[in-house]
């Protein structure tokens, strides 16, 4: 099949100068076989076979009309076996010799078309048919294929027209499209690869600033004599777009301000598909809507103020959710959540929750306003709780009022807080209460918010306060925690599948309540550690400042550290959804910094990437207690 072939397309006219278009017609079923048969019927008036015959004609004695065997390299054999038109007529047991002869005549051209889509433009084909009366079919057709050399790409040219072509701000995007082009010089040419490369480049164009961009023209210049292909594509970007105001459609119960403020979509910013999706996810997770779909209006008169259309369906005004859970820290748990999306008069949202497990019984409610133009909202909350804290039962209450702001990665809040705690038990510490002013900051920079494998998170709380019972005294409380994933090589399965990274997980916590020694600070503001998410090998909150008569007391200073190696598990040469882990945890609590003495836990475990979130199962040995403990956990939070 000597010579040069080319395939090009444009937005104004389409031309087909190669076998690729023929193949595109052949695969969906618009086969040349049918055309050839129709031509034959016109010439001699004999019966014409069509693709409908495979369904309409009887199966005779139940035997196939023929068997088809393709002799070729594995990839080519499988492809031809699946797609050759001959396969459609195999079950027609009453095919006569003339009909089968016509089919064989068209089969060679059909096979060449299919091979061309794989980059083989000069194959050698041999079709042979023989009688096999004793086999499961009366005839056997053998297609022997010597594909020859696959056509290789020698040059790729990616060009642009429109606003992206000469805009200095678009230089990085142009580079990303060219660098991300999936077909490189030296690679084998295939029709599917060519189509995928053009589509991939178009996605990158449409993802930022140019949502109406399109492929203006494309050309694959194939030299069948030298098995070389030169590719060229030109993308027309259209105008650059920016986000305009959100136009809400479908909302009946809640005012448009709900979607406009909760989306956090920056009006006037360059169009970004990822930001649009993030805004859609925020609205869907807000609880105000059962469904949300955001689109940019491409027909806006001014692309620089293109409105964002928010098609929504309101959620119910109130919702009740019943939940159950289980952990090795606190045993079985039941909970009941009630959400009211629009309280009478003030219009705030209220979320109330009752939770009961073996260690804690609590009831709390939080009320929050809609965010203002800068994303800040007013928040008030109330909480009453009975929990096991060290060796004591603590009845506590908390009132809080302040403001908060949440973005994709960062949470900020500042608030005034009142705490009260009454301890029950032998030699229990005295009851205490306090008033404090607090600021909290949390940053989450993970690759995945629910099952991270890379990135880090940092949280910080600070707050001066004043004790209100006993000898009144000022105090200062601070608490910090961090989590960091350090890549540590990759694990490649033997079957050549996707490789995954192993990693170190580094975790740390530190806290301090600085005040006079005789100040009565509420136990809920002090520290205990131990359990599934802190120091494994020890039971929940059973590492305290001191032990007197087997009674464990909360302390004013906290330090926790953990190192864990997580490695993907390969089984029978295939990558699984499991990971192995080995770890060392250490934690200490004391009333003075100099008294901090670490208690260590070591162990091993398994991680499972389940459909509902990561599942963690660990067996840990407490060096201090000399006991093994099982720790189970579902989900990830930071």
N, C-alpha and C positions, 0 to 999 in steps of 0.2 A: 504493500500500500504506500508507494513512494509519493513524495511531494510534500507540500506545506499546507497545513490546515489552520484556519483561524476562526475564532468565535468572538463576536462582539455584540454589545447591546447599548442602546442609548435611550434617553427619556423621550426623544422625538420620533425615532424610527428604530425598528428591530430588524436585524439581518442575521441570517444563519448560514455560515460558510463552512461548517464542519459537521462531523457526525454527532456532536454532543446534543444538538437539538433533536436529532432522530432518536437518540437514546432516551431523552426526556419524554418523548412521545411513547416510546416502547414500554417503559417501566410501568406507567399507570394503566396500561392496557390498550392504548390506541396503537395497536401493533401494525407493523408493515405486513405481517403475515396475512392479516385480513384484507389489506389492499391488494396484495398479490393474488389472493384467492378470488377476489371480486373481478380482477382483470382477466383471470383465466376463465371465469364463468362467462364473461362478456364475449370471449373469443370462441369457446366451443360449446357453450350452453349447458355444460355439465353442472352437477350439484356443487354449491359453494359452501365451504366450511367457515363458520364464524365462531367467535368465542362463546356465543350462546349455545352452540351445539354441545359443549361440555356439560351443560346442565340439562338440555332438553332431550338429547338422544338416549335411548335405552342402553343399559350396561351389558346387554347380551347375556352370556353365560356366567357373568361375574368376574371373568378374567380381564386384565388390562389389555389394551391393544398392543402395547410394547413396553419394554423396560428401557430406561435411559441411564447410561453410564458415561460420566465425564472423566476423562483421564488427563489430569493437569495438576500443577502444584496445588497444595491444600487450599489456600485462600481463593485461588481462581476456581478450583473445582466446586467449592461450596457456593460461590457466588453464581456461577453458571447453572448449577443444579437448581438453585432457588428461583432464578429469574428467566431461564430460557422458555420461550413460548411453547416449545414442544410439550412441556409438562402439562399444559392445559388440556391437551387432547389425549393423554395417555389412557384415560379411563373409557374412551370411546371404543368399545370392543368390536364394533362393526365397521371400522375403517377399512376401506378397500385399498388396493395397491396404488391406484391413481391418486387418491386423496393423500395417502401417506407420502407418495413421491413429491407432491406439491409441498407438503410440510417440510420435508427434508431439504427441498430446494431453497425455502425461505430461512431454514434454521441456520445456515452458514452465515448469511448476512446478519441475522439476529445476534449470533454469537460474536461476530466482529464488532457490532455496535456496543454490546455489553462490555467487551474487553477494552474498547476505546475509553469507556468511562473509568477504567482502572489505570489508564495510561499506556496501554499496549496497542499500538497503531499498526504494527506489521506482524501479526501472529501467523503461524502456519496451522491450518485446521484440516482435519480428516474426519469425514463422517462415514460410518460403515453400518450397514444394516444386514442382519442375518436372521434366518429362520430358527426358532427355538421352540418347536412344537411340544416338547416334553417339559418345558419350564413353566413358570407361573404366567407367562405371557407368550404368545406365538412368535414374537419377534423381539430382537434386542438391537437397540441403536447405541452405538459407541461413538462419542465425540472425543477425538484425541486433539489436545491443544499443546502447541509449543509457542508460548506467548512471546518469546523473544525478549529483548531488553525493554524495561519500563522507561517511559519518557521521563527525563529529569528536568527540573526547573533550573534555568540558567540565569534568569534576571527577573526581578520584581520591581515594578514602578507604581508607586502610590502617589497620586496628585490630588489637588483640591481646587475647587472654584467656590466663589461666594465669599462671605464675610470672613471665613476661617483662613482664607488663602494668604492674606497680607496683614492680619491682625497680630501685632506683637504679643498680645495677651494670650493668643491661641497657640503660640509656638510649642508650649509644653504638651498641649493636646494633640497637635500634629505629630510630634515626636512619639507620643504614646501609641497613636494609631499605627504608625509605621513600625515601631518596635514590637508591637503586639501582633503584627501580621503573622498568621499561623503557617503559611507556606513560605519556606526559605529556599534560596538557591542550593541545589544539591539534593533536595527532597524529591521523591517520586510524585509525579502529577496524577491526580485523580479528580474526576468531576465533583465528587462529594467534598473533597478537600478544597477545591476551588470555590465552590458555593459557600462552604463554611467560612473560609477566609474572608470573602467579601462581606458576609453577614456579620462576622465578628468585628470587622473594621467599622461597619455601619453602627453597630451597637455602641462602640466607643465614641463615635461621633455624636450620636443622639443622647448619650449619657450626660453631657455637660454642654450648656449654652446653646446647642443647636438641635433641638428636638425634632425639627422638620427636615433635617438632612436626609439625603438619599444618594443612591448610586447613580451618577449621571451617565457613565459609560464604563464598559469593561471589555477586555479582550485577552484571549488566550491564543497566542501565536505558536502553533505546534509544527515542528519540522519532523515528519515521520521518518525521513532518511537518517537523520542524526540523533533521533530520540531526544530532542531538546524542546523546551517550552519557555516562551517569554510571556510574562503576565503583566498586564497593565490595568489599573482601575482608577477612575476619577470620581471623587465624592463631591457633590454639590451640597454645601452646608446650609444654604438659606440664611436668614438673618439670625443674629444672636438674640436670645430671649432672656428676660429677667422676670422674677416673680412679682406679680401684682397682688392686689388684695384678694382674700379668699371670698368667694361667693358660695354661700351655703344653700343647698337645695334638698328638700325632703324633710327638713326639721320642722316639727310641729309643737313638741312639748318644751324644748329648750331654745332660748334665744340664740341668734347667730353668733353672739360673742363667745359662746361656749367653744365652738369649733375654731373660731378665729384665734382665741387666746391659748387654747390648749395645744394647738398644732405647733406653735413656736416656729412657724415658717417665716424666714426673714424677708419681708417685703422690700423689694429693690435689689435683692441679691441675684447674682447670675443663676440661671436655671441649672439645677443639679438633680438628676434623677434619684440619686441616693438620698438627698435631703427630702425630696418629695415623698419617697417611700417611708423614711423615718417619721415624717409628720403624719402620714397615714397610720402607721403602727401606733404612734402616740395616741391618736384619736380613738383607734380601735381598742386600745388598752385602758382608756380613760374611764370606761364604765358608763358613759353617757349615750353610747351608740351601739346598736347591735351590728351594724355594718357601715363601713366607710370606704369610699373610693375617691381618690384625688386625681385630677387630671389638669394639665395646663391647657388653656384655650389657645389652640394654634391659629385660630382665625381672628385673633385680637387685632384691632386697627394699629396699635402700637406694640410691637414685640417687647419693648422695654418696660411695659406695664401690663403684661399679659395676665389676666385674672386666673386664679386657681379655682377650679370648680370642685366643690366638696359635695358629693352625692352621699347623703347619709340616711339612715333609718334609726329613729330614736329608740333608746332602750327604755324599759319600764321605769316608772318613777321610783319604785321600791323593789328590792330584791333580797331574798333570804337564801343563804347557802349553808348546808350542813356538811361537815367534814369529819373524817376520821384519820388517824395517823398512828405511827408506832416508831419509837426510838429506844435504843438501849439506855439512853440517859434518863428518860422520864416515863418509859413504858407506853401503854396505849393512850391515845388522846382523842377526845371528841371536841368539836367546836361548832359554834353557830354564829354566822355573820349576817348582819342586817345592814343594807345600804339604802339610804334615802338621798336621792340625787338633788333634791331641791326643797330644803326646809321651808316651811311657811314663813312669811314676812321677810326673813333675811336672805333666803335663796341659796344658802350655803349647802354643801354636801355633808352628810353625817355617816360615818362608818362605825358601827358598834360590833363588838365581838365578845362572846363568852367562850372560854377555853378551859378544859378540865383534863388533867393527867395525874399521874401518881405523885408528882412533885409540886405542881402548881395549879391553883384555881384562880382564875382572873376574869374580871369584867372591865372592859374599857370602851371608850368612845372618842372619836376624833371628828372635829368639825372644821371644814376648810372652805374658804371663799374661792371664787374664780381668780386666776392670776391676773395681775394688772398688765399694762403694756410692756413692762420690763420683765415679766415672768414671776414676780413675787406675789405670794398669797398669804392671807392671814390664816393662822391655825390655832385652834384651842383643843385641849384633850383632857380627859379624866380617866384615871385608872385606879382600881382597887384590886388587891392581890393577896393571896395567902400562898406562901412558898416555903420550901425547905431550903434554908441557907446555912450551910455547914451542919451543925447538930441541932439547930433551932428552927422552930416554925416562926415565920415572920409575917405579921399582918401589916400591910402597907397601903398607903394611898399617895397619889401624885396628881397635881394639877399643873397644867402648862399652858402658856399663851405666848404667841410670838409670830414670826413670819418665816416663810421658807420659799426656796426656789430650787427647782429641779430641771436640769438639762439632760442631754443624752449621756453625758459622762460625769457630771458634777452635781452634787446636792449640797445646798447651803441652808443653814437655819440659825436663827438666834431667838431666844425665848427666855421668859421669866418662869421659874419653876418652884413649886412648893412640894416638899417631901415629908412624909410622916411614916415611921416604922416602929412597931411594937414587937419585941422579941418574946417568945414563949419557950420555956424549958428550964432545966436545972442550971442555976447560976447564970441565967440569961442576962445579957447586957441590958442596960436601962433603955426605955423608950426614948426616941429622939425625933426631932423635926428640924427642918432647915429651909431657908429661902436662898435661891441662887440665881444668878444671871449667867446664861450659857451661850456658847457659839459652837456650832458643829460644821465640819467640812468633810465631804467624802468624794474622792475621785476614783472612778473605775475606768481603767484603760486596758481592758481585756479584748481578745479577738472574738470571744463569744460570751455574751452576758450570762448564759445559763450553763455552759459547759466549757470553760476556758482551757486553753492549752498554751497560750502565750499572753504576755502582758503583765500588768501589775495593778494593785489597788492600794489606796492610802486613805485612812480616816483619822480625824483629829477632833477631840472635844476638849474645850477649856471652859472653866466657869468659877468665878469667885462667889462665895456665899457666906451665910451667917447662920450659926446654930440658934435655935429658938427655945430649947429646953435645957435645964441644968445650968451650968455656967456658960453663958452665951459667949460665943467666940467666932471670929472670922476664920474662914478656911478658903483654900484654893484647890480645886480638883482639876486634874488633867488626865486624859486617856488617849492613847494612840494605838493603831494597829496597822499592819501592812501584810500584803501577800504578793509574791513575785514568782513568776515562772521563768526558769532559766533553760533554754534549749540545750539538749545534751546529746547531739547526734540523731541519726534516723535509723529506723528499722525497716528493711526492705524484705517483703515476702518472697519466697522462692518462685511463686507463680508469676512474678513480674508485675503484680498489682500495685496499687497506690502505697507509697511509703509513708510512714508516720513518724513523728518526732518522739523521742523520749525526752524527759525533762526533770529538772530539780524543782520542787516546790518549796520555797522558803517562806516561813510564816513567823510573825513576831507580834507581841502585845506588850504594852507597858502602861502602867497607871499609877497615879499618886494622889493622895488627899493630904495636903500639908496644912497642919493646924497645931494648936497646943495639945499636949498629951492628954489632958483631962476633958477635952471638948467632946460633947456627945453628938457624933455625926451619925445620921441614919444609916442602918446597915445596907439599905438599897443603894447608897452612894459609895460603899466600900467594896472590897474585892474578894472573890473566891475563884478557884479555877479547878480544872479536872473534868474529863468527859470526852465525848465524841469529837468536838471541834476545838479542844484546847490541848490537854495533856492526856493522851490515851494510855491505858494501863491503870487508870484511876477512875473511880466513880464520879458522877456528876457533882461538881462544886464541893469536892471533899478535900481539896488542898487549901488550907487556911493559914492564918497568921500564926496560930499556936493551938495546942491541944492541952486542955486542962480537964482531968478526970474523964477522958474520952470525949470531951466536948470540943468541937471545932469552931473557931471564931473567925469572922471576916477580918481582913486587914487593910491597912492604909496604903500599902505599896504592892505592886504586881509586876512580875516579869515572866514572859512566856516566849519560848523559841522552838521552832520545829524545822527539820530538814527531811524531805521525803523525795525518794527517787521513783518516778513513774515511768513504766516501759510498756509499750504495746505488746500484746501477746500474739504470736504467730502459731497456728495450729495446722499441721499437715500441709505446710507450705503456704497457707492462706492467712491473710490478715483478718483478725477477729475484732469484735466490738469490746473486747476485754483488755485490761491493763493490769500488770502486776505492780506492787508497790512495797518498798521497805522504808522504814522511817525511824527517826529518833525525836522524841518530844521531851521538853524539860520546862518546868514551871515552878514558881515560888511566890509566896505571899508572906508579908511580914508587916509589923507595925513600925519598924525602922529599917532603913535601907541596909544597914550593916548586918541585919539578921536574916536577909534573904538567903535561903538555902534551897537549891534546885532539887526537885524530885523528878526523876527520869523515867520515861517509858520507852520501850523499844518494841518493834513489831513488824508485821508484814500484812499485806492485804490485797484485795482484788477490787478493781474499778470496772463498772459496766456502763457503757453508753447506751442506756435504755431509751425507748421511745418517749418516756415521760421525764427524762432527765438522768443525770449521773447517779448511779447507785454505788455506795462505798461500803465495803465490809472489811473490817480489820480485826486481827487478833494481836493484842498488845500485852507486854509483860511489865508490870510495875516494879521497878528495881527496889523501891522502898517498901512496898507491901508484899513483894515476892509472890504475886498472884497474876494469873492470866485473866484478861477480860476481853469479851467480844464487843465490838462497836459497829453499829449499823447506822447508815445515814442515807437519805434520799434527797437529791437536789443540791443546788449550789446557791449560796447567798454571800454577799459581802457588803 
